Amino acid sequence: MIEHRLPTRLTDYWDRIRGANVVPAIDVFNHNAIEDLWQKCFQVSVHIQNGIHVYTYDFIGNDLEDIFGKNLEGQKVKAKLGFLPAKEMIVQM
C-alpha cells in the first residue's frame, strides 16, 4: 500500500511557498517545515552551461541514497527530470 499523505503534504507545502510562481524561490524554502519528509527528498539546482540547462543534485536524502546505492550530491542528473522513477522510489520506501 502506498502512503498518499506524505506526497500530499509535500505538494501542499510546495504550493504554499511558490505562490503564483511555477517553482518557489530557494530562499523561501525551509526543509525544517517538512523535516519528517526531508530524508525522502532530493534537491536539484539548475545552471546554464554553454546555453544548455544542467541539473545538479544539491541534496539527496538518506532514504534515497539507500535506493540509489550512493550519495549523488554534486553530481549531474543523468535522467531527464520528467522521467525520474518517482513512483518506483516511493514504492520502495
Secondary structure, DSSP 8 states (H G I E B T S, - for coil): ----HHHHHHHHHHHHHHTTSSS--GGG--GGGGHHHHTT-EEEEEEEETTEEEEEEEEE-HHHHHHHTS--TTSB--S-GGGS-HHHHHHH-
